[in-house]
Amino acid sequence: MSLLTRTKAATTTSSPVASPPPVLWLALLATPVALSANSPVLILPDMAAALNVRTATVTWIVTAFAWAMAVGTPLMANVLRRRGLRAALHTSTAAVVVGTVLVAFSPWLPLVMGGRAAQAVGGAGLVTVAMSLAGSARRMGVITAGFGVLGAVGPLLGSLIAETVSWRLSLSVSVLGLLAVPAVLRGADTTAPTMRTPFDARGALLLVLTATALVFLPRYPLTALPAAFLGAVLFGLHVRAVPHGFAPLAVLRSPVFAVSALLAMALSTSYFTLLFTIPQLLRDRTDWSIPAIGAGQMAALLVGSLLSWLLAAASARMNRPRVITILLVLGALAPLTTLLTPWAPLLLLAASLAVFATTAGNGVLAVHAAQATPAPDRPTTIGLFNLAYQLGGAFGPALAALLTLGT
């Protein structure tokens, strides 16, 4: 029985239980958003020229996507928790379609940013549904390995699509996830849950404001840091006053959830730091060309992403402390190797270790966190867990910039 099916059983009247969808449909539902997230990396100058703005200005499109993924994840998890699978998929589909239309046809940067934000919110919903339906570390590992693989090829594929067709099509590849929506609806229990408590608008607003401040922390630290601190304090007080609201107190108090989310954020931060740092180190320490560096890093990331499924599959036969120890060791080896080695092959090995630990950890730890919380709260648990992972994706590039400037 899947995580979402168990959630339905606790929140709805009895109904026939559908079997969980095949994991490949879940992977198709979730992973195109990783491809879309990384597709602009190599085509920012082309986008800037088309929109008649500076390259530094067009990077706001990337920021808008990252922000919307972060804040959209817990929001869409709440839709899933309160309204059920069908409503979550329909809402996500509408957001992706509207966002793709804006990206495809808008001549103005603000509308393109809005389109990317809508794509990200829809993609966050698709990811949350897929991970909620995974139900086991093995199946979750297939999904997260797909994230790593498509994230690794995203920059190159985005560049090829932009060169042969259009940069707008490069930014629209997340629409591929919608191909899996009919199959997921057929293969899963779509009974809407019965929620008796009103929507916690204040809790949602406080969480969104806190997450927004954290996302903008790398760009505007003097403003974002006190805003994030104040938001976190107010959000904590609100959760204590409304323990069954937008972010259930039972989830936030779970030690397993706290450890899983914090470790996922740490591994994500390390991975995204090295993702941007290692190419610069290869330029400084070798005579490799830019295409050679890009190809070498992509190969390293692909190997690490594919192998991560092995740990996810084996984790079912290991206890939680052993899994966490393996993730901590691998997660620490990646930055240490990067810091200490002068040889290019070991730098690429560090990239493989980083994506291996992050991708495997994302799959395994999400299952640990969800299984340690009450059944009705599991979609929300997945959403909050993914929020922690997305914050690591925001912190990593900023840390990489600091490290690069310091070398």
C-alpha positions in Angstrom: 0.0 0.0 0.0 1.4 3.4 -1.0 2.0 6.3 1.4 -0.9 8.2 -0.1 -3.2 5.2 -0.1 -2.6 4.8 3.7 -3.3 8.5 4.1 -6.6 8.1 2.3 -7.6 5.2 4.5 -7.1 7.4 7.6 -9.0 10.4 6.3 -11.9 9.1 4.1 -14.7 6.7 4.3 -14.0 3.2 3.1 -13.6 2.7 -0.6 -11.9 0.2 -2.9 -8.1 0.6 -2.7 -6.4 1.0 -6.0 -2.9 -0.4 -6.6 -0.1 2.1 -6.8 0.9 3.3 -10.3 4.0 1.7 -11.9 7.1 3.6 -10.7 8.2 4.5 -14.2 5.0 6.6 -14.6 5.8 8.3 -11.3 9.3 9.0 -12.5 8.0 10.5 -15.8 5.5 12.6 -13.7 8.2 14.1 -11.5 11.6 14.2 -13.2 11.1 16.6 -16.2 11.0 19.4 -13.7 14.7 18.7 -12.9 15.5 18.9 -16.6 13.6 22.2 -16.8 15.3 23.6 -13.8 18.8 23.2 -15.2 18.0 23.9 -18.9 18.8 27.7 -18.7 22.3 27.3 -17.4 24.1 27.6 -20.7 21.7 29.7 -22.6 21.3 32.8 -20.4 23.1 35.1 -23.0 20.6 34.0 -25.7 17.7 34.6 -23.4 19.0 38.0 -22.4 19.5 39.0 -26.1 16.0 37.9 -27.0 14.4 39.8 -24.1 16.6 42.9 -24.6 18.1 42.8 -21.1 21.5 42.2 -19.5 22.6 38.7 -18.8 22.8 39.5 -15.0 19.1 40.6 -15.2 17.9 37.5 -17.0 19.2 35.4 -14.1 16.0 36.5 -12.2 14.3 33.9 -14.3 16.4 31.2 -12.5 15.7 32.8 -9.2 11.9 32.9 -9.8 11.9 29.2 -10.6 13.9 28.3 -7.5 11.7 30.5 -5.3 8.5 29.0 -6.7 9.7 25.5 -6.3 10.5 26.2 -2.7 7.3 27.9 -1.7 5.1 25.8 -4.1 6.2 22.5 -2.6 4.4 22.9 0.8 1.5 24.6 -0.8 0.9 21.8 -3.3 1.4 19.3 -0.5 -1.4 20.9 1.4 -3.7 20.7 -1.7 -2.9 17.0 -1.9 -3.6 16.5 1.8 -6.8 18.4 1.9 -8.3 17.9 -1.6 -6.8 14.6 -2.7 -4.9 13.3 -5.6 -7.2 14.4 -8.4 -7.3 18.0 -7.3 -3.5 18.1 -6.8 -2.9 16.7 -10.3 -5.4 19.0 -12.0 -4.0 22.1 -10.2 -0.5 21.1 -11.1 -1.4 20.5 -14.7 -3.1 23.8 -15.0 -0.1 25.6 -13.5 2.3 23.9 -15.9 0.2 24.6 -18.9 -0.4 28.3 -18.1 3.3 28.8 -17.2 4.4 27.1 -20.5 2.1 29.4 -22.6 3.6 32.5 -20.9 7.1 31.3 -21.4 6.5 30.3 -25.0 4.9 33.6 -26.2 5.7 36.4 -23.8 8.1 39.1 -25.1 8.7 40.6 -21.7 10.9 39.4 -18.9 8.4 39.9 -16.0 5.8 37.6 -17.8 8.5 35.0 -18.6 9.4 35.1 -14.9 5.8 34.6 -14.0 5.6 31.7 -16.4 8.6 30.0 -15.0 7.2 30.5 -11.5 3.9 28.8 -12.6 5.8 26.0 -14.2 7.7 25.5 -10.9 4.6 25.5 -8.7 3.0 22.9 -11.0 6.2 20.9 -11.1 6.4 21.0 -7.3 2.9 19.5 -7.2 3.8 16.7 -9.6 6.9 15.9 -7.6 4.9 15.8 -4.4 2.3 13.5 -5.8 4.9 11.1 -7.3 6.9 10.9 -4.0 3.8 10.5 -2.0 2.8 7.5 -4.1 6.2 5.9 -4.2 5.7 4.0 -0.9 9.1 2.4 -0.6 12.7 3.4 -0.7 13.3 1.2 -3.8 10.6 3.0 -5.8 11.6 6.4 -4.3 15.1 5.7 -5.4 14.0 5.3 -9.0 12.4 8.8 -8.9 15.3 10.5 -7.2 17.8 8.8 -9.5 15.8 10.2 -12.4 16.1 13.6 -10.8 19.9 13.3 -10.8 20.1 12.0 -14.4 17.9 14.6 -15.9 19.5 17.3 -13.8 22.9 16.3 -15.1 21.9 16.4 -18.8 19.7 19.5 -18.4 22.3 22.2 -19.3 23.6 20.4 -22.4 20.1 19.3 -23.6 18.8 22.8 -23.0 21.6 24.3 -25.0 21.0 21.8 -27.9 17.3 22.6 -28.0 18.0 26.3 -27.9 20.5 26.0 -30.8 18.3 23.8 -33.0 14.8 25.2 -32.2 14.4 27.9 -29.5 15.4 28.8 -26.0 11.7 29.0 -25.1 11.3 25.4 -25.9 14.3 24.6 -23.6 12.4 26.2 -20.8 9.2 24.3 -21.5 10.4 20.7 -21.2 8.6 20.2 -17.8 5.4 19.8 -19.8 6.6 16.2 -20.6 5.6 15.3 -17.0 1.9 15.8 -18.0 2.1 12.7 -20.2 2.0 10.6 -17.0 -1.0 12.3 -15.4 -3.7 10.0 -17.0 -1.8 6.9 -16.0 -1.3 8.0 -12.5 -5.0 8.9 -12.2 -6.0 5.5 -13.4 -3.6 3.6 -11.2 -4.1 5.3 -7.8 -6.9 5.9 -5.3 -8.4 9.3 -6.2 -10.9 9.5 -3.4 -10.8 13.0 -1.9 -10.0 13.2 1.8 -12.5 14.7 4.2 -10.8 17.5 6.1 -12.8 19.0 8.9 -10.4 21.7 9.9 -10.4 25.1 8.0 -7.5 26.0 5.8 -4.7 27.6 7.9 -4.1 30.7 5.8 -1.9 32.4 8.4 0.3 29.4 8.8 0.7 29.1 5.0 1.5 32.8 4.7 4.1 32.7 7.5 5.8 29.6 6.0 5.8 31.1 2.5 7.3 34.4 3.8 10.0 32.5 5.8 10.9 30.3 2.9 11.0 33.4 0.6 13.4 35.1 2.9 15.6 32.0 3.0 15.7 31.7 -0.8 16.8 35.4 -1.1 19.3 35.1 1.6 22.3 34.6 -0.8 21.3 37.7 -2.8 20.3 40.1 0.0 21.8 38.7 3.2 21.4 41.9 5.3 17.7 42.1 4.6 16.8 38.5 4.2 18.5 37.2 7.4 16.5 39.2 9.9 13.4 38.6 7.9 14.0 34.9 7.9 14.6 34.9 11.6 11.5 36.9 12.4 9.4 34.7 10.1 10.8 31.5 11.7 9.9 32.8 15.2 6.4 33.9 14.2 5.9 30.6 12.3 7.0 28.6 15.3 4.7 30.5 17.7 1.8 29.9 15.2 2.4 26.2 14.9 2.3 25.9 18.7 -1.0 27.8 18.8 -2.5 25.8 15.8 -0.9 22.4 16.1 -3.1 20.8 13.3 -2.7 23.7 10.8 -0.7 24.1 7.6 2.5 22.6 9.1 1.3 20.0 11.7 3.2 20.2 15.0 3.4 16.3 15.0 5.5 16.5 11.9 7.8 19.2 13.0 8.3 17.6 16.4 9.2 14.2 14.9 13.0 13.6 15.5 13.1 11.3 12.4 11.6 14.1 10.2 13.9 16.7 11.7 17.1 14.6 11.1 16.0 13.5 7.7 15.1 17.1 6.5 18.2 18.7 7.9 20.5 16.0 6.5 18.8 16.3 3.1 19.3 20.1 3.2 23.0 19.7 4.1 23.6 17.1 1.4 21.8 19.3 -1.2 23.8 22.4 -0.2 27.0 20.4 -0.5 26.0 19.0 -3.9 25.0 22.3 -5.4 28.1 24.0 -4.1 30.3 21.4 -5.7 28.2 21.5 -8.9 29.4 25.1 -9.5 32.8 24.9 -7.8 34.3 21.8 -9.5 34.2 23.2 -13.1 36.1 26.3 -11.8 38.7 24.1 -10.1 39.1 22.0 -13.2 39.7 25.2 -15.2 42.3 26.4 -12.6 44.1 23.0 -12.2 44.0 21.5 -15.6 44.4 22.5 -19.3 41.0 21.0 -20.2 38.8 22.8 -22.6 35.4 24.0 -21.5 33.6 21.3 -23.5 35.8 18.7 -22.0 35.1 19.9 -18.5 31.3 20.0 -19.2 31.4 16.5 -20.6 33.5 15.1 -17.8 31.3 16.6 -15.1 28.1 15.4 -16.9 29.5 11.8 -17.1 30.4 11.9 -13.4 27.0 13.1 -12.4 25.3 10.5 -14.5 27.3 7.7 -12.9 26.6 8.9 -9.4 22.9 9.4 -10.1 22.5 5.9 -11.6 24.4 4.2 -8.8 22.4 6.0 -6.1 19.5 3.7 -6.8 21.6 0.8 -5.5 21.8 2.4 -2.0 18.1 3.3 -2.1 17.2 -0.3 -3.0 19.5 -1.8 -0.4 18.3 0.6 2.4 15.3 -1.6 3.0 17.6 -4.2 4.5 19.6 -1.7 6.6 18.6 0.1 9.8 18.3 3.8 9.9 21.6 4.6 11.8 23.6 2.6 9.2 21.9 4.4 6.3 22.6 7.8 7.9 26.2 6.9 8.6 26.8 5.9 4.9 25.2 9.2 3.7 27.3 11.2 6.2 30.5 9.5 5.2 29.9 9.9 1.4 28.6 13.4 1.9 31.8 14.4 3.8 34.1 12.6 1.4 32.9 14.7 -1.6 33.9 18.2 -0.3 37.1 16.8 1.4 38.2 15.3 -1.8 37.5 18.5 -3.7 39.5 20.5 -1.1 42.5 18.2 -0.9 43.1 16.6 -4.3 45.1 18.3 -7.1 44.1 15.7 -9.7 41.2 16.1 -12.2 39.9 12.5 -12.0 39.5 12.8 -8.3 37.6 16.0 -8.7 35.2 14.2 -11.0 35.0 11.4 -8.4 34.0 14.0 -5.8 31.2 15.1 -8.2 30.0 11.5 -8.4 30.1 11.1 -4.6 28.2 14.3 -4.1 25.3 13.5 -6.4 25.3 9.9 -5.2 24.9 10.9 -1.6 22.3 13.7 -2.4 20.2 11.6 -4.7 20.2 8.4 -2.6 19.6 10.5 0.5 16.7 12.3 -1.0 15.0 9.0 -1.8 15.8 7.1 1.4 15.3 10.0 3.9 12.0 11.1 2.4 10.6 7.6 3.1 12.0 7.6 6.6 10.4 11.0 7.3 7.0 10.1 5.9 6.8 6.7 7.7 7.6 8.4 11.1 4.7 10.8 10.9 0.9 10.2 11.3 -0.7 8.9 8.1 -3.0 12.0 7.5 0.1 14.2 7.6 2.3 12.3 5.2 1.7 14.4 2.1 2.6 17.5 4.2 5.7 15.7 5.4 6.8 15.1 1.8 6.2 18.7 1.0 8.1 20.0 4.0 11.0 17.6 3.4 11.2 18.7 -0.3 11.2 22.3 0.9 14.4 21.6 2.9 16.0 20.0 -0.1 15.0 23.0 -2.3 16.6 25.4 0.2 19.9 23.5 -0.2 19.6 24.2 -3.9 19.3 27.9 -3.1 22.2 28.0 -0.6 24.7 25.9 -2.7 25.3 28.2 -5.7 25.8 31.2 -3.4 28.3 29.4 -1.3 30.1 28.3 -4.5 30.3 32.0 -5.5 31.9 32.9 -2.2 34.4 30.0 -2.4 35.3 30.8 -6.0 35.9 34.5 -5.2 38.1 33.4 -2.3 40.4 31.2 -4.4 
